Amino acid sequence: MAAETAAIRATHQGADRLSVSVRGHTLYSDQPVEDGGGDSAPTPTEIFLAGLAGCVAFYAGRFLQRNGLTTEGLAVTCNYVWAEHPHRIGDIDLDVEAPSLTEEKQAAFTRVIEHCTVHNTLRQPPGVVVRLTSAQPTAV
């Protein structure tokens, strides 16, 4: 069976602003003013972290629904710190608020949310290939 592929396209919009197309949806990213951007949208790194928080929240919500518990008050907060050499996200802390969660369901809930798709991808990182597909030929 062939692996399923999906395409996401980021297009430069001027200055530091990008338009990102995903399955017919459009996201935008920019850089903070102090980093030379216009701060018109989150940075690509913030979108990445938002994806993790959103994935955990999705899995948490599905767990609660399957167990007859309300999703009211469900929220995931993501805090992170930077690391250097190379510049990257060093640590990520996720705080999950699930007011309807019962004590007897906590262990199962934790196992489920710790295995959302984005978290699994961070634990077992994919290979990443960067390929230049078009460039002007160099004059000799």
N, C-alpha and C positions, 0 to 999 in steps of 0.2 A: 504494500500500500504506500503510495506517495505521501510525503508530508504535506500537510495543508500550509499554504503560504498566504500571507496577507501583506498588503502594501500600504504604507503611510508615507505621505510626501510632504516635506517641509520646503517652503518656497520663500526666498528672501523678499522682503517687502520694503526695504530701505532702512537705513540706519541699522539698528540691531533687531528690528521687528521681523518676525517670521509668521507665516501662515502655514498651518499644519492641517492637511486634509486626511480624514480618517473615515472610511465608509460613508462618504457623503456629508460628513460633519466637518466643521472647521474650528480649529483651536488657534489661538494666537500666543506667541511668546515674545518677550522683550527682555531687556536688562534694566536693573535699577538705575536711577539717575546718577548715583554715585559711581557706577561702573560704566557710564557713558551712554546708557540707553534712555528711553523715554518713560520707562516704568508704566507702559500702557497695558501690560499683561504679565503673568507669571513668567519666570525664567524656565528654560527647558528642564533644569534640575528640579525646580519646584513642581513642574508638571509630572515628572517622574515620581517624586515623593507623593504627590496627590494621587497618582495611580495606585501606589501601594496602600495608602490610607483608604482609598475608595474600594479596593479589592478586599481588604480586611472587613470593611463595613458591609460589603455585599455578602460575603460568606457569613458574617455574623447575623445579618438580617435573615438570610435563608435558614440558618440554624434555628433562630428564634421562631420563625413562622412554622417550620416543620414540627416544632415542639409545642405549638399552641401558645406561644408567648408573644406579647406585643413588641413591636419595634419602636414604640414611642420612647423617645429619649435616647435611642441608640446613636452614639457618636464615636468617631475615632479621631484622636488628635495625634499628629505626627510632629515630633521634635527631632532635630538633627544637629550634628556638629560637623564642621569641616575637618579634613585631614590633608596633609601635604605629602609630596614626593611619592606618587604623583598627586596633584590636586584632585580631590574627590570627596564624597560624603564619607565621613569616618564612622559615625555611630548614628543609629536611628532608634528612637524610642517611640513606641505606639501605646497610647493610653486609650483603652476601649471602655466606654461607658455603656452598660447594658442593664438598665434599672429593673427590667422584668426577669432577668436571669435568676433562676433558683440555685441554691447551693448544691443540690444534687446533680445539676446539669453543668456546673462550672468546668469540670475536668474535660468533659466531651466538647464543650464550647471552645475551650482553649485549644484543644487538638485540631478542631476544624479551622479556626481562624488563623492558626499558625501555619496552615498549609494552603493558603489561598494561592492562586496562580502566580501572582507577582512575587510573593515571598518564596515560593518554590523556585522561581527563576533566579532569585538572588542566591539561594542556597546551592543551586546547581547551574551556574551561569552558562549561557549559550556561547558558542563560538561567534565571534563578530568579525566580519570581513568588510573592510572599507575598500571600495573599488572606484577609481576615477573613470567615469564613463565618457566624458567629453572634455577636451582641452584643445586650445589652439596649438598647432604645431610650432615648434621652436625653429626660428630661422637660423641657418648655419652660415 
